[in-house]
Amino acid sequence: MRFVASSVPGIDVPPEIVARVEQAADPEVECFDIAFELASHALAQPGVAGLHFISFRRDAGIAQLCRRLGIAPRVERETNGHSASVAL
């Protein structure tokens, strides 16, 4: 979380979130819990029809987050010759 806060342009991570992750028994699980809390809050706002998730890692974190949010996965394949994309 500290790397994201200090090295990713346009991203502002409040110090209390950085501290929450650093003090957690399992920082990865804590980051996932924070993502879930933020996404749940955003989806509960009037007029919000969806969210766009981006992962800096190649893992199943976004799929896991979508399942926890109750968003059913579906796969979309690009037809322009680039690598396949996955939409959840």
N, C-alpha and C positions, 0 to 999 in steps of 0.2 A: 504494500500500500504506500509505503514511503517512496518507492521508486515512481509509482504513478503520480503521486503528489508533486514530486520534484522534477520529473523528466518528461511528462506527457503534456505537450502544449495544449492550452485551452481547458485543461482539467484542473479543477480546484477541489481538493480533498480537505475538509475541515480537520484541524488538529485533533479534535476529540475522536474522529473516526480513525485516524492513524493510531492514536493511543489505544483505542478499543481493540484494534487488530493486534497491536504489539503486546498487549496484556492478555490476549486470549490463549487458552490452553492449546488450541489448534487454529492458527491464523487463517488457514485455507477455509476451514468450516466457517469461521467468523466472517470472512469476506463474502462467502456464499450467503450467509444469513443477512448481511447488510444489503447485498444485491436484491435478495428476496423482499426485504422490508421496503426498499426504495421503489422497486418495481410494483409491489402491491399498492403502495401509496399512490404512485403515478396512475395506475390503472383505475383507481377509485375516484379520480378527479373527473368532474363533468367534462364531456367533450373529448376525452382521451379514448381513441379507438384501438390503439395498439402501441407497441414499443419496438425500437430497433436495438438489438443487442449486438455488441461486438466483443470478441474475446481476443486477447493478446496471446493466447495459448491454443494449442491444438489438442483440446480435450473435450470431454462431453459435458462441460460445465453449463453451457447455454441450454443444451437439451435437458439437463437435470433441472435447471432453473425453470424452464418452461413447464416441465411436468409438475413441479411443485406449485407453480402458479395456476395449474389447470389448463394450460394451453396445449392442445393436441399437436403432435409433430406431423409434418408432411415434408416430403422431399420434392424440390424443384430442380430440374436440370437446365442449365443454360444451353442454348443452341448456337452460340457464337464462337465455339471453339475453345473457350477458356475452360478452366477446370470447373467441375460441377459445384454448384452452390447448394446449400441446404437452407430451407426456410422452415422455421418452426412457428 
